[in-house]
């Protein structure tokens, strides 16, 4: 109960949201479904492109435009290259089968983009390319087959990662959890080392109740009134 069942959206910062929307709609074929001012954030807007039941959200603000990218820090030089901890290395989008994988490769190449692959990784086949602003992009298919954990968890890597056999058993068999209907309260926050560094003046969010956060920060009205 309460387990995540997919990606709702992945947010990526951009200096040129039009270029990203153009690439992911015209080259990749994803539909633009939202483009509006980001709720509660000054001078920032974002756009959502749809992929099945999830989305990629691109975020643009003047501050983002002032941050200079650095290969190997802000983004990867290629799809398997290192970046700073906590930073996205590459974005992998799923397709259903190899036929669809070759079809998306054809589509991307007709727009003049170089694509590598397919490469067969055993449990999936993938193609790779670079999207605007150095986003390392992968399209992948497992053809509907789940990953066999017994075959794809390497004992050597388990050991090198500092994972004990007891840890491994726990990781492969996450504990069940019964919902308390939202009654669990937030733990105290050390403001000298907060989990999020809000802009000045917003630190009070840490002392708000869940109900106050919902009441004060929610914005549900769309930017356009639709007449049907």
Secondary structure by P-SEA (a helix, b strand, c coil): ccccccccbbbbbbccaaaaaaaaaccccccccccccccccccccbbbbbcccbbbbbbbcccccccccccccccccccccccccccccbbbbbbccaaaaaaaaaaaaaaccccccccccccccbbbbbcccccbbbbbbcccccccccccccaaaaaaacccaaaaaaaaccbbbbbccccccccccccccccccccccccccccccaaaaaaccccccccccccc
